[in-house]
Amino acid sequence: MLRIAGICLAMTFSIGAALAQSYPTRPVRIIVPFPPAGAVDILGRVVGQKLSEKWKQSVVIENRPGGGTVLGTDLVAKSPADGYTLLVAVTSHTINATLVEKLPFDSIKDFAPITLAATGLTILVAHPTVPANSVTELIAHAKANPGKLNFGSPGSGTAMHLSGEMFKSAAGINVVHVPYKGTQPVLNAVLAGEISFTFDTGISIPQIRAGKLKAFAVTSAKRTAAAPELPTMAEAGLPGFEAQSWYGFLAPAGTPVVEQLNRDINEALRDPEVRERLVRLALDPQGSTPAEFEQYLKADIVKWGRVVKASGAKAD
């Protein structure tokens, strides 16, 4: 029995090795669970183009939006574990783990982490009429006017919504959440003064520089290259505050070519042209090992799970 088991194990390794040596022999598709033209789509396309050049194979981007990224993610979870279907995942992947009831997949067990590709910029911005010029002044104003300030997000349960809920909890303030249908409507609302403030993904930078919005701080643990002049929320008066958005690549669980995918995607992320494109999108290119990315995902699920539970947030 031991000899048979050993032979089976050796065959499994040899099949995996053969796949890795010949991969890819046909087009690879990258599922983007968002519509075309956004930051997630562009990241998938610029990395996909570099992979196509390296592999001498087509890399096809398929946009599968819907269900707060659940539809596209579920497609990948149920695809063959052969390296020919990949996913560009974002922060909603870890948020959905606790936000969505009866999620059709397990956010960790059903996927093979490849690499953390980039982290995103999130800025606390407010309409110029808000009488505050810092995070601490905004908190003081909110405490003096409980329930009178409001903040917007692209929808209930989104990273921008939960960043606001985290802010409410950390600052001990009472402000009202107003959901919209997408990031651009939120930006339009804060520019028009319909809402007091929002946690913006970086599309507001031109309006900030034009003086049409006030920018208080970024939500990442460190200052970002896209807006180095802005302090972090921790530096601005809320120690320990971090609401980092991220972008990464996943494959179906059991995919045998993860190490090659990790090497090749990380190589693409180091390419100067790719880095320049991502920085223009207010993204900070990263790169990690599969194990590092897996630990990052697990920690992110715990962090956002606390926010979901404390806020009572529900998916739209």
PAZAPA-4460 file (N, C-alpha, C; in steps of 0.05 Angstrom, whole numbers, plus 32768, in hexadecimal, padded with zeros to 4 digits):
% residues 316
    n_x    n_y    n_z   ca_x   ca_y   ca_z    c_x    c_y    c_z   seq   type   mol
   8011   7FE8   8000   8000   8000   8000   8011   8019   8000     1      M     A
   8027   8018   8011   8039   8030   8012   8046   8035   7FF7     2      L     A
   804D   801E   7FEA   805B   8022   7FD0   8047   802E   7FBB     3      R     A
   802E   8025   7FBC   801A   8030   7FA9   8015   804D   7FAF     4      I     A
   8013   8054   7FC9   800F   8070   7FD1   8026   8081   7FC7     5      A     A
   803E   8076   7FC9   8056   8085   7FC1   8056   808A   7FA3     6      G     A
   804E   8075   7F94   804C   8078   7F77   8038   808D   7F6F     7      I     A
   8020   808C   7F7C   800B   80A0   7F76   8015   80BC   7F7C     8      C     A
   8023   80BF   7F93   802D   80DA   7F9A   8041   80E3   7F86     9      L     A
   8053   80D1   7F7D   8067   80D8   7F69   805A   80E0   7F4F    10      A     A
   8044   80D2   7F47   8036   80D9   7F2F   8029   80F4   7F31    11      M     A
   801E   80FB   7F48   8012   8115   7F4D   8027   812B   7F49    12      T     A
   803E   8127   7F55   8053   813B   7F52   805D   813E   7F36    13      F     A
   805F   8127   7F28   8069   8128   7F0C   8055   8135   7EFA    14      S     A
   803B   8131   7EFF   8026   813E   7EEF   8028   815C   7EF3    15      I     A
   802A   8164   7F0D   802C   8181   7F14   8045   818D   7F07    16      G     A
   805B   817F   7F08   8074   8189   7EFD   8071   818C   7EDE    17      A     A
   8064   8178   7ED2   8060   817A   7EB5   804F   8191   7EAD    18      A     A
   803A   8196   7EBC   8028   81AD   7EB7   8038   81C7   7EBA    19      L     A
   8049   81C9   7ECF   8058   81E1   7ED4   806C   81E6   7EBD    20      A     A
   8078   81D1   7EB3   808C   81D4   7E9E   8080   81DD   7E84    21      Q     A
   8068   81D5   7E7E   805B   81DB   7E64   8048   81F2   7E65    22      S     A
   8041   81FB   7E7D   802D   8210   7E80   8037   822B   7E77    23      Y     A
   8026   823B   7E69   800C   8234   7E5F   800E   822C   7E41    24      P     A
   7FFD   8219   7E3A   7FFD   8210   7E1E   7FE5   821A   7E0E    25      T     A
   7FD4   8229   7E1C   7FBC   8235   7E0F   7FB5   824F   7E1D    26      R     A
   7FA2   825E   7E13   7F9B   8278   7E1F   7F93   8275   7E3D    27      P     A
   7F9B   8289   7E4C   7F94   828B   7E68   7F80   82A2   7E6B    28      V     A
   7F6B   829E   7E7B   7F58   82B3   7E7F   7F5B   82BE   7E9C    29      R     A
   7F58   82D8   7E9E   7F59   82E5   7EB8   7F3D   82F1   7EBC    30      I     A
   7F30   82E8   7ED1   7F15   82F2   7ED7   7F17   830B   7EE8    31      I     A
   7F0B   8321   7EDF   7F09   833A   7EED   7EEC   833E   7EF6    32      V     A
   7EE6   833D   7F10   7ECA   833E   7F19   7EBF   835A   7F1A    33      P     A
   7EC7   836A   7F07   7EBE   8386   7F04   7EBA   838C   7EE7    34      F     A
   7EAB   83A2   7EE1   7EA8   83AB   7EC5   7EC3   83B4   7EBA    35      P     A
   7EC5   83B7   7E9F   7EDE   83C1   7E93   7EE4   83DE   7E9C    36      P     A
   7EFE   83E5   7E99   7F08   8401   7E9B   7F0F   840A   7EB7    37      A     A
   7F07   83FC   7ECC   7F0F   8404   7EE7   7F2B   83FB   7EED    38      G     A
   7F34   8402   7F06   7F4F   83FB   7F0E   7F54   83DD   7F0E    39      A     A
   7F41   83CD   7F17   7F45   83B0   7F18   7F48   83A5   7EFC    40      V     A
   7F37   83AE   7EEA   7F39   83A5   7ECE   7F54   83AD   7EC2    41      D     A
   7F5C   83C5   7EC6   7F76   83CF   7EBA   7F8D   83BF   7EC6    42      I     A
   7F8D   83BA   7EE0   7FA2   83AA   7EEC   7FA3   838E   7EDF    43      L     A
   7F8C   8381   7EDC   7F8C   8367   7ECF   7F97   8368   7EB3    44      G     A
   7F90   837D   7EA4   7F99   837F   7E88   7FB6   8385   7E86    45      R     A
   7FC1   8397   7E96   7FDE   839D   7E93   7FEF   8385   7E9C    46      V     A
   7FE7   8377   7EB1   7FF6   8360   7EB9   7FF2   8349   7EA5    47      V     A
   7FD9   8346   7E9B   7FD3   8332   7E87   7FE4   8335   7E6E    48      G     A
   7FE7   834E   7E66   7FF7   8354   7E4D   8014   834B   7E51    49      Q     A
   8020   8350   7E68   803B   8347   7E6D   803D   8329   7E6E    50      K     A
   8029   831C   7E7A   802A   82FF   7E7B   8028   82F3   7E5F    51      L     A
   8017   82FF   7E4E   8013   82F6   7E33   802E   82F8   7E24    52      S     A
   803C   830E   7E28   8056   8312   7E1A   806A   82FD   7E24    53      E     A
   806A   82F7   7E3D   807D   82E4   7E48   8076   82C7   7E40    54      K     A
   805D   82C0   7E41   8054   82A5   7E3B   8051   829F   7E1E    55      W     A
   804F   82B4   7E0D   8049   82B0   7DF1   802E   82A2   7DEE    56      K     A
   801B   82A9   7DFF   8000   829F   7DFF   7FED   82B6   7E04    57      Q     A
   7FD4   82B3   7DFA   7FC0   82C8   7E00   7FB8   82C7   7E1D    58      S     A
   7FB4   82DF   7E28   7FA9   82E2   7E43   7F90   82F2   7E3F    59      V     A
   7F79   82E6   7E44   7F5F   82F3   7E3F   7F52   82FD   7E59    60      V     A
   7F4B   8316   7E59   7F3D   8322   7E70   7F1F   831F   7E6C    61      I     A
   7F12   8313   7E80   7EF5   830F   7E7F   7EE9   8320   7E96    62      E     A
   7ED9   8333   7E90   7ECB   8343   7EA4   7EB1   8335   7EAD    63      N     A
   7EB0   832D   7EC6   7E98   831F   7ED0   7E8E   832E   7EEA    64      R     A
   7E83   8346   7EE7   7E7A   8355   7EFE   7E60   8349   7F09    65      P     A
   7E5A   8351   7F21   7E40   8349   7F2D   7E43   833D   7F49    66      G     A
   7E2F   8343   7F59   7E2E   8337   7F74   7E44   8341   7F86    67      G     A
   7E4E   8359   7F82   7E64   8363   7F93   7E7D   8352   7F90    68      G     A
   7E83   834A   7F78   7E9A   8339   7F6F   7E95   831B   7F73    69      T     A
   7E7E   8313   7F7E   7E78   82F7   7F84   7E76   82E7   7F6B    70      V     A
   7E69   82F1   7F56   7E64   82E1   7F3E   7E7E   82D9   7F30    71      L     A
   7E90   82EC   7F2B   7EA9   82E6   7F1E   7EBB   82D5   7F30    72      G     A
   7EBA   82DA   7F4A   7ECB   82CA   7F5C   7EC2   82AD   7F5D    73      T     A
   7EA7   82A9   7F5D   7E9C   828E   7F5E   7EA3   827F   7F45    74      D     A
   7EA4   828D   7F2E   7EAB   8280   7F15   7EC7   8274   7F17    75      L     A
   7EDA   8283   7F23   7EF5   827A   7F26   7EF7   8263   7F3A    76      V     A
   7EE8   8265   7F50   7EE9   8250   7F64   7EE1   8235   7F59    77      A     A
   7ECE   8236   7F45   7EC4   821D   7F3A   7ED1   8215   7F1F    78      K     A
   7EE6   8224   7F18   7EF5   821D   7EFF   7F09   8207   7F04    79      S     A
   7F12   81F9   7EEF   7F27   81E5   7EF3   7F40   81F1   7EFE    80      P     A
   7F4D   81E2   7F10   7F66   81EC   7F1D   7F7E   81E5   7F0B    81      A     A
   7F7F   81F2   7EF4   7F94   81EC   7EE1   7FA5   8204   7ED9    82      D     A
   7F9F   821B   7EE5   7FAF   8233   7EDF   7FA5   8244   7EC8    83      G     A
   7F8F   823B   7EBC   7F85   8249   7EA4   7F6D   825C   7EAA    84      Y     A
   7F66   825D   7EC4   7F52   8271   7ECC   7F5C   827E   7EE6    85      T     A
   7F61   8298   7EE5   7F6B   82A7   7EFC   7F57   82BD   7F04    86      L     A
   7F5A   82C8   7F1B   7F49   82DD   7F25   7F59   82F5   7F2F    87      L     A
   7F50   830D   7F27   7F5A   8325   7F35   7F46   832A   7F4C    88      V     A
   7F50   8326   7F64   7F3F   832A   7F7B   7F46   8345   7F88    89      A     A
   7F33   8350   7F97   7F38   8369   7FA5   7F2D   8367   7FC1    90      V     A
   7F2D   837D   7FD0   7F26   837D   7FEC   7F0B   8371   7FF1    91      T     A
   7EF8   8373   7FDF   7EDD   8367   7FE3   7EDF   8349   7FE6    92      S     A
   7EF4   833C   7FDD   7EF7   831F   7FE0   7EF8   8318   7FFE    93      H     A
   7F07   8327   800D   7F09   8321   802A   7EF1   832D   803A    94      T     A
   7EE6   8343   8030   7ECE   834E   803D   7EB7   833B   803A    95      I     A
   7EB3   8330   8022   7E9C   831F   801C   7E9C   8305   802D    96      N     A
   7EB4   82FD   8037   7EB6   82E5   8047   7EA4   82E6   805F    97      A     A
   7E9F   82FE   806A   7E8E   8300   8081   7E75   8311   807B    98      T     A
   7E76   8320   8066   7E5F   8332   805F   7E48   8323   8052    99      L     A
   7E4F   8311   8040   7E3B   8303   802F   7E32   82E9   803C   100      V     A
   7E18   82E7   8041   7E0D   82CE   804B   7E0C   82BA   8034   101      E     A
   7E12   82A1   803B   7E11   828B   8027   7E22   8290   800F   102      K     A
   7E3B   8299   8014   7E4E   829D   7FFE   7E53   8282   7FF0   103      L     A
   7E52   8281   7FD5   7E54   8268   7FC7   7E6F   825C   7FC6   104      P     A
   7E82   8267   7FD4   7E9E   825D   7FD4   7EAB   8265   7FEF   105      F     A
   7EC1   8258   7FF5   7ED0   825F   800D   7EE7   8271   8003   106      D     A
   7EE9   8289   800F   7EFC   829D   8005   7F19   8295   8008   107      S     A
   7F1F   8282   8019   7F3A   8277   801D   7F3D   825C   8010   108      I     A
   7F2D   8249   8019   7F30   822D   8011   7F2D   8227   7FF3   109      K     A
   7F1C   8237   7FE6   7F16   8232   7FCA   7F29   8240   7FB6   110      D     A
   7F3F   824C   7FC1   7F51   825B   7FB0   7F6E   8256   7FB7   111      F     A
   7F7F   8258   7FA3   7F9C   8257   7FA7   7FA7   8273   7FA3   112      A     A
   7FB0   8280   7FB9   7FBB   829B   7FB6   7FD4   829B   7FA5   113      P     A
   7FD6   82AF   7F93   7FEE   82B1   7F82   8000   82C8   7F8B   114      I     A
   7FF6   82E0   7F8B   8006   82F7   7F94   7FF4   830F   7F9B   115      T     A
   7FFD   831F   7FAE   7FF1   8339   7FB4   7FFD   834C   7F9F   116      L     A
   7FEC   8355   7F8C   7FF7   8365   7F76   7FFA   8382   7F7C   117      A     A
   7FE8   838E   7F8B   7FE9   83AB   7F90   7FD7   83B2   7FA8   118      A     A
   7FDE   83C8   7FB4   7FCC   83D3   7FC8   7FC1   83EE   7FBD   119      T     A
   7FAA   83F5   7FC6   7F9D   840D   7FBB   7F9C   8425   7FCE   120      G     A
   7F97   843B   7FC2   7F96   8454   7FD1   7F79   845A   7FDA   121      L     A
   7F75   845F   7FF3   7F5B   8467   7FFD   7F5F   8481   800E   122      T     A
   7F50   8496   8007   7F54   84B0   8014   7F3A   84B9   8021   123      I     A
   7F3D   84C3   8039   7F26   84D0   8047   7F24   84EC   803C   124      L     A
   7F0E   84F1   802D   7F0A   850C   8020   7EEF   8517   8029   125      V     A
   7EED   8532   8029   7ED5   853F   8031   7ECF   8557   801F   126      A     A
   7EB6   855F   801F   7EAE   8577   8011   7EBB   8590   801E   127      H     A
   7EC3   85A4   800E   7ED0   85BB   801A   7EC1   85CA   8030   128      P     A
   7EA6   85C7   8030   7E97   85D5   8044   7E98   85C8   8060   129      T     A
   7EA2   85B0   8061   7EA4   85A2   807B   7EB9   85B2   808B   130      V     A
   7EB2   85BC   80A3   7EC4   85CD   80B3   7ED9   85BD   80C2   131      P     A
   7EEB   85B0   80B3   7F00   85A1   80BF   7F17   859F   80AA   132      A     A
   7F2F   859F   80B4   7F47   859D   80A3   7F5A   8587   80AA   133      N     A
   7F50   8575   80BB   7F60   855E   80C4   7F4D   8548   80CE   134      S     A
   7F58   8531   80D1   7F48   851B   80DC   7F3D   8521   80F8   135      V     A
   7F4E   852C   8108   7F46   8532   8124   7F30   8548   8124   136      T     A
   7F32   855B   8112   7F1E   8570   8111   7F04   8565   8106   137      E     A
   7F05   8552   80F3   7EED   8546   80E8   7EDF   8536   80FE   138      L     A
   7EEF   8527   810E   7EE3   8518   8124   7ED6   852A   8138   139      I     A
   7EE3   8540   813F   7ED8   8553   8152   7EBE   855F   8147   140      A     A
   7EBD   8566   812D   7EA5   8571   8121   7E8E   855D   8121   141      H     A
   7E95   8543   811B   7E80   852E   811C   7E75   852A   8138   142      A     A
   7E87   852B   814C   7E7E   8527   8167   7E6C   853E   8171   143      K     A
   7E72   8556   8166   7E62   856D   816E   7E47   856E   815F   144      A     A
   7E45   855D   814A   7E2C   855D   813A   7E24   8540   8135   145      N     A
   7E1D   8530   814A   7E17   8514   8146   7E00   850F   8134   146      P     A
   7E04   84FD   8120   7DEF   84F6   810E   7DEA   8509   80F7   147      G     A
   7DF9   851F   80F7   7DF4   8534   80E2   7E06   8531   80CA   148      K     A
   7E1D   8524   80CD   7E30   8520   80B7   7E29   8506   80AA   149      L     A
   7E2F   8504   8090   7E2B   84EA   8082   7E44   84E4   8071   150      N     A
   7E47   84CB   806B   7E5C   84C3   8059   7E51   84AF   8044   151      F     A
   7E5D   84B0   802C   7E53   849F   8016   7E66   8488   8010   152      G     A
   7E5A   8474   8002   7E6A   845D   7FF9   7E5D   8452   7FDF   153      S     A
   7E6B   8441   7FD1   7E5F   8435   7FB8   7E4A   841F   7FBE   154      P     A
   7E44   841B   7FD7   7E30   8407   7FDE   7E36   83FA   7FF9   155      G     A
   7E21   83EF   8005   7E24   83E3   801F   7E36   83CA   801E   156      S     A
   7E49   83C9   8030   7E5B   83B3   8031   7E74   83B6   8020   157      G     A
   7E77   83CC   8011   7E8F   83D1   8002   7EA6   83DA   8015   158      T     A
   7EBE   83D8   800A   7ED5   83E0   801B   7ED3   83FD   8024   159      A     A
   7EC8   840F   8012   7EC5   842B   801A   7EB1   842E   8030   160      M     A
   7E9B   841F   802F   7E87   8420   8044   7E93   8416   805E   161      H     A
   7EA1   83FF   805E   7EAC   83F4   8076   7EC3   8405   8081   162      L     A
   7ED1   8413   806F   7EE5   8426   8079   7ED8   843C   808A   163      S     A
   7EC1   8446   8080   7EB1   845A   808F   7EA8   844F   80A9   164      G     A
   7E9F   8436   80AA   7E96   8429   80C2   7EAD   8426   80D6   165      E     A
   7EC4   841F   80CC   7EDC   841D   80DD   7EE3   8438   80E9   166      M     A
   7EE0   844D   80D8   7EE6   8468   80E1   7ED2   8470   80F7   167      F     A
   7EB9   846B   80F3   7EA4   8471   8108   7EAB   8464   8122   168      K     A
   7EB3   844A   8121   7EB9   843B   8139   7ED2   8445   8147   169      S     A
   7EE7   844A   8137   7F01   8452   8142   7EFF   846E   814E   170      A     A
   7EEF   8480   8141   7EED   849C   814A   7ED7   84A0   815E   171      A     A
   7EC5   848D   8161   7EAE   848F   8173   7E9B   84A5   816B   172      G     A
   7E94   84A5   8151   7E82   84BA   8146   7E69   84AE   813B   173      I     A
   7E54   84BE   8138   7E3B   84B6   812D   7E36   84C5   8113   174      N     A
   7E3C   84B7   80FC   7E37   84C3   80E2   7E27   84AF   80D1   175      V     A
   7E19   84B9   80BD   7E06   84A8   80AE   7E12   849F   8094   176      V     A
   7E0F   8485   808E   7E18   8479   8075   7E03   847D   805F   177      H     A
   7E0D   8486   8047   7DFB   848A   8030   7E07   8479   8019   178      V     A
   7DFA   8463   8011   7E05   8453   7FFB   7DFE   845E   7FE0   179      P     A
   7E10   845B   7FCD   7E0B   8463   7FB1   7E11   844A   7F9F   180      Y     A
   7E0D   844E   7F85   7E12   8438   7F72   7E2C   843D   7F63   181      K     A
   7E42   8439   7F71   7E5C   843C   7F64   7E6D   8452   7F6F   182      G     A
   7E87   8452   7F69   7E9A   8466   7F74   7E96   8482   7F68   183      T     A
   7E90   8483   7F4E   7E8D   849E   7F41   7E75   84AD   7F4D   184      Q     A
   7E5E   84A0   7F51   7E48   84AE   7F5E   7E4E   84B8   7F7A   185      P     A
   7E5F   84A9   7F88   7E67   84B3   7FA3   7E78   84CC   7FA1   186      V     A
   7E8B   84CB   7F8E   7E9C   84E3   7F8A   7E8B   84FB   7F82   187      L     A
   7E78   84F6   7F70   7E66   850C   7F67   7E57   8517   7F7F   188      N     A
   7E4E   8506   7F91   7E3E   850E   7FA8   7E4E   851F   7FBC   189      A     A
   7E67   8517   7FC1   7E77   8527   7FD4   7E80   8541   7FC7   190      V     A
   7E84   8541   7FAC   7E8B   855A   7F9F   7E73   856E   7FA0   191      L     A
   7E5B   8563   7F9E   7E43   8573   7F9F   7E3A   857B   7FBB   192      A     A
   7E47   856F   7FCF   7E40   8575   7FEB   7E28   8566   7FF5   193      G     A
   7E20   8551   7FE6   7E0A   8540   7FEF   7E11   8530   8007   194      E     A
   7E2B   8529   8009   7E36   851A   8020   7E4D   8529   802B   195      I     A
   7E53   8525   8045   7E68   8534   8052   7E84   852A   804A   196      S     A
   7E87   850F   804A   7EA1   8504   8044   7E9E   84E8   8039   197      F     A
   7EB5   84DD   802F   7EB5   84C2   8026   7ED2   84B7   8027   198      T     A
   7ED4   849D   8025   7EEF   8491   8022   7EF2   848A   8005   199      F     A
   7F02   849A   7FF7   7F03   8498   7FDA   7F1B   8486   7FD1   200      D     A
   7F18   8479   7FBB   7F2D   8466   7FB1   7F43   8474   7FA1   201      T     A
   7F44   848E   7FA0   7F59   849B   7F92   7F50   84AA   7F79   202      G     A
   7F38   84A6   7F70   7F2E   84B4   7F58   7F2A   84D2   7F5E   203      I     A
   7F2A   84D9   7F78   7F25   84F5   7F7F   7F3F   8506   7F7F   204      S     A
   7F56   84FA   7F79   7F6F   8509   7F7A   7F6E   8523   7F69   205      I     A
   7F64   8522   7F50   7F63   853C   7F41   7F52   8551   7F4F   206      P     A
   7F3C   8549   7F5B   7F2A   855C   7F69   7F37   8566   7F82   207      Q     A
   7F47   8556   7F8F   7F55   855E   7FA7   7F6A   8574   7FA0   208      I     A
   7F79   856E   7F8B   7F8E   8581   7F82   7F82   859A   7F76   209      R     A
   7F69   8599   7F6D   7F5C   85B1   7F63   7F4E   85C1   7F79   210      A     A
   7F4F   85B7   7F92   7F43   85C4   7FA8   7F25   85C0   7FAB   211      G     A
   7F1A   85AC   7F9C   7EFE   85A7   7F9D   7EF6   8594   7FB4   212      K     A
   7F0A   8587   7FBF   7F05   8575   7FD6   7F1C   8579   7FEA   213      L     A
   7F15   8573   8003   7F2A   8572   8018   7F33   8555   801C   214      K     A
   7F4D   8551   801E   7F58   8536   8023   7F65   8536   803E   215      A     A
   7F5D   8523   804F   7F67   8523   806B   7F7D   850E   806F   216      F     A
   7F7A   84F6   8065   7F8D   84E1   806B   7F88   84C9   8059   217      A     A
   7F9C   84B7   8057   7F98   849D   8049   7F94   8488   805E   218      V     A
   7F87   8472   8056   7F7F   845D   8069   7F94   8447   806C   219      T     A
   7FA9   8447   805B   7FBD   8433   805D   7FCF   8436   8075   220      S     A
   7FDF   8421   807B   7FF1   8422   8092   8008   8435   808D   221      A     A
   8010   8438   8074   8026   844A   806D   801C   845E   8058   222      K     A
   802A   8474   8056   8024   8488   8042   8028   847C   8026   223      R     A
   801A   8486   8012   801B   847A   7FF8   8029   848D   7FE4   224      T     A
   8034   8480   7FCF   8042   848F   7FBA   8030   84A1   7FAB   225      A     A
   8016   849A   7FA9   8003   84AA   7F99   7FFC   84C4   7FA6   226      A     A
   7FFE   84C5   7FC1   7FF8   84DE   7FD0   800A   84DF   7FE9   227      A     A
   8024   84E2   7FE5   8036   84E0   7FFC   8033   84F7   8011   228      P     A
   8026   850C   8008   8022   8522   801B   800C   851D   8030   229      E     A
   7FFC   8509   802B   7FE6   8504   803E   7FEF   84F1   8054   230      L     A
   7FE8   84F7   806D   7FEF   84E5   8083   7FDD   84CC   8082   231      P     A
   7FE5   84B8   8091   7FD4   84A1   8095   7FBF   84A8   80AA   232      T     A
   7FA9   8499   80AC   7F95   849D   80C1   7FA2   849B   80DC   233      M     A
   7FB5   8488   80DF   7FC3   8484   80F8   7FD3   849D   8100   234      A     A
   7FE1   84A8   80EC   7FF1   84C0   80F1   7FDF   84D8   80F7   235      E     A
   7FC6   84D8   80EC   7FB4   84EE   80EE   7FA3   84ED   8108   236      A     A
   7FA8   84D9   8119   7F9A   84D9   8132   7F8A   84C0   813A   237      G     A
   7F8B   84AB   8129   7F7D   8492   812F   7F91   847B   812E   238      L     A
   7FA0   8478   8144   7FB5   8462   8144   7FA9   8447   813E   239      P     A
   7FB7   8438   812D   7FAE   841D   8126   7F99   841B   8110   240      G     A
   7F90   8432   8106   7F7C   8432   80F1   7F89   842A   80D7   241      F     A
   7F7E   8415   80CA   7F88   840C   80B0   7F71   8400   80A1   242      E     A
   7F6B   8409   8089   7F56   83FE   8078   7F62   83FD   805B   243      A     A
   7F74   83E9   8058   7F83   83E8   803F   7F73   83D8   8029   244      Q     A
   7F70   83E4   8012   7F65   83D6   7FFB   7F7C   83C7   7FED   245      S     A
   7F75   83B1   7FE0   7F8A   83A1   7FD3   7F80   8393   7FBA   246      W     A
   7F93   838A   7FA9   7F8D   837D   7F90   7FA0   8365   7F8E   247      Y     A
   7F96   834E   7F87   7FA7   8336   7F85   7F9D   8322   7F72   248      G     A
   7FAD   830E   7F6D   7FA6   82F8   7F5A   7FA2   82DE   7F69   249      F     A
   7F8C   82D0   7F62   7F85   82B6   7F6E   7F80   82A3   7F57   250      L     A
   7F83   8289   7F5E   7F7C   8273   7F4C   7F6A   8260   7F5B   251      A     A
   7F5D   824E   7F4D   7F4E   8239   7F5C   7F60   8229   7F6E   252      P     A
   7F56   8220   7F85   7F65   820F   7F97   7F70   81F7   7F89   253      A     A
   7F89   81F0   7F8F   7F95   81D8   7F83   7FA3   81DD   7F69   254      G     A
   7FA4   81F6   7F60   7FB2   81FC   7F47   7FD0   81F6   7F49   255      T     A
   7FDB   81E5   7F37   7FF7   81DC   7F3B   800C   81EF   7F32   256      P     A
   8005   8205   7F24   801A   8217   7F19   801B   8231   7F28   257      V     A
   8013   8231   7F41   8012   824A   7F51   802E   8257   7F53   258      V     A
   8042   8247   7F57   805D   8252   7F5A   8066   8260   7F41   259      E     A
   8061   8254   7F2A   8068   8261   7F10   8057   827B   7F0D   260      Q     A
   803E   8279   7F12   802D   8291   7F10   8037   82A7   7F23   261      L     A
   803F   82A0   7F3A   804A   82B3   7F4D   8062   82C1   7F42   262      N     A
   8075   82B1   7F37   808E   82BC   7F2C   8088   82CF   7F15   263      R     A
   8076   82C6   7F03   8071   82D5   7EEA   8061   82EE   7EEF   264      D     A
   804D   82ED   7F01   803D   8305   7F07   804E   8319   7F17   265      I     A
   805E   830F   7F2A   8070   8321   7F39   8084   832F   7F27   266      N     A
   808E   8320   7F13   80A0   832B   7EFF   8092   8342   7EEF   267      E     A
   8079   833D   7EE8   8069   8351   7ED9   8065   836A   7EEB   268      A     A
   8061   8366   7F05   805C   837C   7F17   8075   838D   7F1B   269      L     A
   808D   8381   7F15   80A6   8390   7F18   80AC   83A0   7EFE   270      R     A
   809E   839A   7EE9   80A3   83A8   7ECF   809D   83C6   7ED2   271      D     A
   80B0   83D7   7ECA   80AC   83F4   7ECD   8092   83FF   7EC0   272      P     A
   808C   83F4   7EA8   8073   83FD   7E9B   805A   83F6   7EAB   273      E     A
   805A   83DD   7EB5   8043   83D5   7EC6   8041   83E6   7EDF   274      V     A
   8058   83EA   7EEC   8058   83FA   7F04   804E   8416   7EFF   275      R     A
   8056   8422   7EE9   804D   843D   7EE2   802F   843E   7EDE   276      E     A
   8025   842A   7ED0   8008   8429   7ECB   7FF8   8427   7EE5   277      R     A
   8002   8416   7EF7   7FF4   8412   7F11   7FF5   842A   7F23   278      L     A
   800C   8438   7F23   800F   8450   7F33   7FFC   8465   7F29   279      V     A
   7FF8   8467   7F0F   7FE5   847A   7F04   7FC9   8475   7F0D   280      R     A
   7FC3   845C   7F15   7FA9   8454   7F1F   7FA7   8458   7F3D   281      L     A
   7FBC   8464   7F49   7FBE   8468   7F66   7FC1   844D   7F74   282      A     A
   7FCF   843A   7F67   7FD4   8420   7F73   7FF2   841E   7F79   283      L     A
   7FF9   8410   7F8F   8015   840B   7F96   801B   83EE   7F8F   284      D     A
   802B   83E9   7F7A   8031   83CD   7F72   803F   83BF   7F8A   285      P     A
   8038   83A5   7F8D   8043   8396   7FA3   8052   837D   7F98   286      Q     A
   8047   8365   7F9D   8055   834C   7F97   805A   833E   7FB1   287      G     A
   8054   8324   7FB2   8057   8314   7FCB   805A   82F7   7FC3   288      S     A
   8060   82E6   7FD7   805F   82CA   7FD3   8042   82C1   7FD7   289      T     A
   803B   82A9   7FCD   8020   829F   7FD2   801A   829C   7FEF   290      P     A
   802E   8293   7FFF   8029   8290   801C   8024   82AB   8029   291      A     A
   8033   82BF   8022   802F   82DA   802D   8014   82E4   8026   292      E     A
   800B   82E0   800D   7FF1   82E9   8005   7FDA   82DB   8014   293      F     A
   7FDE   82C1   8018   7FCA   82B2   8027   7FC7   82BC   8044   294      E     A
   7FDD   82C2   8051   7FDB   82CD   806C   7FCE   82E9   806C   295      Q     A
   7FD4   82F8   8057   7FC8   8313   8054   7FAA   8310   8052   296      Y     A
   7FA1   82FE   8041   7F84   82F9   803D   7F76   82F1   8058   297      L     A
   7F82   82DF   8066   7F76   82D5   807F   7F74   82EC   8093   298      K     A
   7F89   82FC   8095   7F89   8313   80A8   7F74   8327   80A0   299      A     A
   7F71   832C   8086   7F5E   833F   807C   7F41   8337   8081   300      D     A
   7F3C   831D   807F   7F21   8312   8085   7F1A   8318   80A3   301      I     A
   7F2D   8313   80B4   7F29   8318   80D1   7F23   8336   80D6   302      V     A
   7F34   8347   80CA   7F31   8364   80CE   7F16   836E   80C5   303      K     A
   7F0F   8368   80AC   7EF5   8372   80A1   7EDE   8364   80AF   304      W     A
   7EE2   834B   80B7   7ECC   833D   80C5   7EC4   834C   80DF   305      G     A
   7ED7   8357   80ED   7ED1   8366   8105   7EC0   837F   80FE   306      R     A
   7EC8   838C   80E8   7EB9   83A4   80E0   7E9D   839D   80D7   307      V     A
   7E9A   8388   80C8   7E7F   837F   80BF   7E6D   8379   80D7   308      V     A
   7E78   836A   80EA   7E69   8363   8102   7E61   837B   8112   309      K     A
   7E74   838D   8117   7E6F   83A5   8127   7E5B   83B8   811A   310      A     A
   7E5D   83BA   8100   7E4C   83CE   80F2   7E30   83C2   80EA   311      S     A
   7E2F   83A8   80E9   7E16   839B   80E0   7E11   839E   80C2   312      G     A
   7E27   83A3   80B3   7E25   83A8   8096   7E1A   838F   8088   313      A     A
   7E0A   8394   8073   7DFF   837F   8063   7E06   8384   8046   314      K     A
   7E09   836F   8036   7E0E   8372   801A   7DF5   837D   800C   315      A     A
   7DFA   838E   7FF8   7DE4   8399   7FE8   7DD5   8382   7FD9   316      D     A
***
